[in-house]
Amino acid sequence: MVSSDLGLSERFEISGGDFSKAGTISTKIKEILQEIGIESSIIRRAAIASYEAEMNVVMYANSGSVILNITPEKLHLQLEDNGPGIEDIEKAMQEGFSTATDKMREMGFGAGMGLPNIKRNADRFEISSTPGEGTSLDIVFCLNKT
Amino acid sequence: MTLKDIKEFLDAEVICGEKYLDIEIKFAGGSDMMSDVLAFGQPGLLLLTGLSNSQSVRTADIIEAKAIIYVRGKKPDDIGIALAKEKDIPLLSTQHMMYTACGILYNKGLPGVSKN
């Protein structure tokens, strides 16, 4: 973890397909946010977004990573994976649209709510994806809203 | 109502977190889909679910749910129980099915999550 007065930055690796560990990174991120005293409503939104995004990597990719960046102004989650990518992002953003397998549904996910949930909780959300290469997400939460 | 009241209404067994039975529960929600729970869940929720893997406990921790009731006699796996102990989330299990368990609690005056 790199930490200074100006902010904090930490990178975590996500193992694809490892359902037993799925969510551990989001739990860790939540703990870090609690330790540094981020407002609880923001922690909650960030934890939900992070967990959904982490589950997507576990479910669809071989591996991925998330970088947590915190500055006095914002909390930034950057996710990248080497999964199959998303053919039609607009469709994937619709609630209920899902390409999940039975195994994913057994884990309680794959209802087509993941990306919409992330967007709903974030102050800024950007997604880019290349089929066959992977997907990246930029999720931002403002820390000094008035 | 307290978690202890809920335990009695549902004839539930405590899996872990016996010491938290006095906590007050103000509302509940039931789903097997964790993305739904992440979408509707609010801090303080009592979660009723039939999903018995560790993701149910992790989801409860993320949304700051107060406790989990597993329906239809289900019980979480060891990873889930260990996580619940670490995060101080009491886990209970009832033989009732989801619809019946929710109906009993609603009938006793425990409301659902408000829509907004």
Contacts between the chains, C-beta under 8 A, distances in Angstrom:
chain1	res1	chain2	res2	distance
A	19	B	53	7.6
A	19	B	55	7.9
A	20	B	54	7.3
A	20	B	79	6.1
A	22	B	55	6.7
A	22	B	58	7.8
A	23	B	54	7.8
A	23	B	55	6.4
A	23	B	58	4.0
A	23	B	59	7.9
A	23	B	62	7.6
A	26	B	58	7.8
A	26	B	62	6.5
A	27	B	58	6.5
A	27	B	61	6.5
A	27	B	62	7.5
A	30	B	61	7.7
A	30	B	62	6.9
A	44	B	43	6.9
A	44	B	62	7.8
A	44	B	63	7.1
A	44	B	64	6.6
A	47	B	62	4.7
A	48	B	38	5.0
A	48	B	62	5.9
A	48	B	63	6.8
A	51	B	38	6.8
A	51	B	58	7.2
A	51	B	59	7.4
A	51	B	62	5.0
A	52	B	35	6.8
A	52	B	38	6.4
A	106	B	53	7.6
A	107	B	34	7.6
A	107	B	51	8.0
A	107	B	53	6.3
A	107	B	55	5.4
A	108	B	32	6.3
A	108	B	33	5.9
A	108	B	34	3.6
A	108	B	35	7.6
A	108	B	37	8.0
A	108	B	49	7.9
A	108	B	51	4.4
A	108	B	53	7.2
A	108	B	55	5.0
A	108	B	56	6.6
A	108	B	59	7.1
A	109	B	33	7.5
A	109	B	34	5.8
A	109	B	35	5.7
A	109	B	55	7.3
A	110	B	35	7.7
A	111	B	33	4.5
A	111	B	35	4.7
A	111	B	36	6.2
A	112	B	35	7.9
A	113	B	33	7.4
A	113	B	35	3.5
A	113	B	36	6.4
A	113	B	38	7.4
A	113	B	39	5.7
A	114	B	35	5.8
A	116	B	39	8.0
A	117	B	35	6.1
A	117	B	38	5.5
A	117	B	39	5.4
A	120	B	39	7.5
